[in-house]
Amino acid sequence: MTGWAENAPSNFQHKLLLLQAGKAFLLGESDDAATKYDLAIKKAGENGFIQEQAVAYELAGCFYLSKADILRASQSYGQAHETYLQWGARGKADHLRLNSPCSISQSVAIARF
């Protein structure tokens, strides 16, 4: 993937960044993960990969939720929802809205812990 990202960054850089973000998340490297999620979102959007930008927003939401950062998680899930709608994936957007771990009632419950 690294070679592809170097040779065709507009097609693969955001994918590599998203993989690196996930790896950093799993390794407990929170600052690196947050940076890579943000870069993956930015690069996917800049290069017209709106569907992959939506996925990156959603995965960033999972990351922030795991860090108990309810505000950032909620923002990321909200952006994922909006981006899925822009892409035309209404079913996925509806599923995310109905099942997001950051729905209002669930956010209140999570915040209490």
Phi, psi and chi 1 to 4 in degrees:
 res  aa     phi    psi   chi1   chi2   chi3   chi4
   1 MET       -  -35.6  179.4   70.3   70.6      -
   2 THR   -60.5  -43.8  -58.3      -      -      -
   3 GLY   -61.9  -42.7      -      -      -      -
   4 TRP   -63.5  -41.4  -67.6  -15.1      -      -
   5 ALA   -65.0  -33.1      -      -      -      -
   6 GLU   -73.4  -39.4  -70.7  171.8   -0.4      -
   7 ASN   -83.7  -27.1  -67.9  -39.7      -      -
   8 ALA  -142.4   67.7      -      -      -      -
   9 PRO   -59.6  -33.8   17.4  -26.3      -      -
  10 SER   -67.3  -21.6   61.3      -      -      -
  11 ASN   -97.6  -26.3  -69.7  -33.8      -      -
  12 PHE  -126.9  -14.4  -66.3  101.0      -      -
  13 GLN   -60.8  -43.0 -172.8  177.2   29.3      -
  14 HIS   -65.0  -33.9   64.8  -79.1      -      -
  15 LYS   -65.7  -45.7  -68.0  173.8  172.4   66.1
  16 LEU   -62.2  -43.9  177.7   60.2      -      -
  17 LEU   -60.6  -39.1  -72.6  164.0      -      -
  18 LEU   -67.2  -40.1 -167.9   55.2      -      -
  19 LEU   -63.5  -42.4  -72.3  172.1      -      -
  20 GLN   -65.3  -37.2  -69.7  171.2  -23.3      -
  21 ALA   -63.2  -44.9      -      -      -      -
  22 GLY   -62.7  -40.5      -      -      -      -
  23 LYS   -63.9  -46.5  178.9 -178.4  176.1 -176.9
  24 ALA   -61.4  -39.4      -      -      -      -
  25 PHE   -59.5  -48.3  173.9   25.7      -      -
  26 LEU   -66.8  -29.3  -67.6  173.8      -      -
  27 LEU   -86.8   -0.5  -67.3  174.8      -      -
  28 GLY    79.0   18.0      -      -      -      -
  29 GLU   -93.2   75.8  -59.5  167.3   -4.1      -
  30 SER   -61.8  -43.3  -62.4      -      -      -
  31 ASP   -63.6  -43.6  -69.6  -18.9      -      -
  32 ASP   -65.2  -41.1 -169.4   36.4      -      -
  33 ALA   -61.1  -47.6      -      -      -      -
  34 ALA   -60.5  -43.6      -      -      -      -
  35 THR   -62.8  -44.2  -61.3      -      -      -
  36 LYS   -68.9  -38.0  -63.8  -77.3  173.5   73.1
  37 TYR   -60.7  -46.3  -79.5  120.5      -      -
  38 ASP   -60.4  -43.4  -70.4  -16.3      -      -
  39 LEU   -66.7  -40.2  -73.8  171.5      -      -
  40 ALA   -61.7  -43.2      -      -      -      -
  41 ILE   -61.3  -47.1  -70.4  164.5      -      -
  42 LYS   -62.3  -49.6  179.1 -178.0  175.2 -163.7
  43 LYS   -66.9  -39.1  -67.7  -62.9 -178.0 -177.1
  44 ALA   -60.9  -43.0      -      -      -      -
  45 GLY   -66.3  -43.9      -      -      -      -
  46 GLU   -60.5  -32.4  -74.4  176.1   -2.3      -
  47 ASN  -101.4   10.3  -67.4  -54.2      -      -
  48 GLY    80.2   17.1      -      -      -      -
  49 PHE   -95.3   68.0  -71.4   93.1      -      -
  50 ILE   -62.8  -34.8 -167.7  165.8      -      -
  51 GLN   -65.2  -38.8   71.3  -79.1   16.0      -
  52 GLU   -78.6  -25.5  -67.4  173.2   19.7      -
  53 GLN   -66.2  -41.0 -174.0  179.6   38.4      -
  54 ALA   -62.1  -44.3      -      -      -      -
  55 VAL   -62.1  -41.8  170.1      -      -      -
  56 ALA   -64.3  -40.8      -      -      -      -
  57 TYR   -60.0  -44.0  -86.5  124.7      -      -
  58 GLU   -64.1  -44.2 -173.5  174.8   -3.1      -
  59 LEU   -66.9  -35.4  -68.2  174.0      -      -
  60 ALA   -63.3  -38.1      -      -      -      -
  61 GLY   -60.5  -42.3      -      -      -      -
  62 CYS   -61.5  -42.9  -67.2      -      -      -
  63 PHE   -60.7  -50.6  164.5   71.5      -      -
  64 TYR   -65.7  -35.0  -71.5  118.0      -      -
  65 LEU   -63.9  -39.5 -174.0   61.8      -      -
  66 SER   -64.6  -23.3   78.0      -      -      -
  67 LYS   -94.5    8.1  -60.2  -61.3  171.9 -165.0
  68 ALA    61.2   25.9      -      -      -      -
  69 ASP   -94.9   80.7 -171.9  -19.0      -      -
  70 ILE   -61.6  -39.1  -56.9  -57.8      -      -
  71 LEU   -62.1  -51.7  178.3   61.6      -      -
  72 ARG   -66.0  -36.7  -63.7  -88.3  -39.3 -104.7
  73 ALA   -63.2  -46.4      -      -      -      -
  74 SER   -62.4  -41.9 -178.0      -      -      -
  75 GLN   -62.5  -43.2  -69.7  169.7  -18.9      -
  76 SER   -65.3  -44.1  -65.0      -      -      -
  77 TYR   -64.3  -37.9  -77.8  120.1      -      -
  78 GLY   -63.1  -42.7      -      -      -      -
  79 GLN   -65.1  -39.2  -74.7  -65.2  116.0      -
  80 ALA   -60.6  -45.5      -      -      -      -
  81 HIS   -57.9  -49.5  178.2  -96.6      -      -
  82 GLU   -63.2  -39.6  -70.0  -59.8  -45.5      -
  83 THR   -70.8  -38.7  -51.0      -      -      -
  84 TYR   -60.6  -40.7  -79.0  126.1      -      -
  85 LEU   -63.3  -42.7  -73.3  175.9      -      -
  86 GLN   -60.6  -35.8  -71.1  172.3    7.0      -
  87 TRP   -74.3  -20.4 -178.5   41.9      -      -
  88 GLY    99.2   10.7      -      -      -      -
  89 ALA   -93.3   67.6      -      -      -      -
  90 ARG   -60.8  -40.1  176.5  169.1  -69.0  -75.7
  91 GLY   -60.9  -44.4      -      -      -      -
  92 LYS   -66.3  -41.5  175.0   60.6  178.2  172.2
  93 ALA   -62.0  -43.5      -      -      -      -
  94 ASP   -63.6  -42.2  -71.4  -14.9      -      -
  95 HIS   -60.9  -43.8  179.4  -92.8      -      -
  96 LEU   -64.3  -43.0 -174.1   62.2      -      -
  97 ARG   -62.1  -41.6  179.8  178.3   49.4   82.7
  98 LEU   -79.4  -25.7  -64.9  171.4      -      -
  99 ASN  -118.3    7.1  -62.7  -68.0      -      -
 100 SER   -62.6  134.4  169.3      -      -      -
 101 PRO   -66.8   -8.0    6.7   -8.7      -      -
 102 CYS  -107.5   26.5  -74.5      -      -      -
 103 SER   -64.5  160.6   67.2      -      -      -
 104 ILE   -56.1  -48.2  -66.7  171.2      -      -
 105 SER   -67.1  -38.4   61.9      -      -      -
 106 GLN   -71.9  -36.1  -69.8  173.6  -19.2      -
 107 SER   -62.2  -38.3  -67.0      -      -      -
 108 VAL   -65.3  -43.9  170.9      -      -      -
 109 ALA   -63.8  -42.8      -      -      -      -
 110 ILE   -65.1  -41.3  -68.5  168.5      -      -
 111 ALA   -62.9  -25.8      -      -      -      -
 112 ARG   -72.0  -22.5  -69.5 -177.3 -178.4  157.0
 113 PHE   -88.0      -  -66.2  112.7      -      -
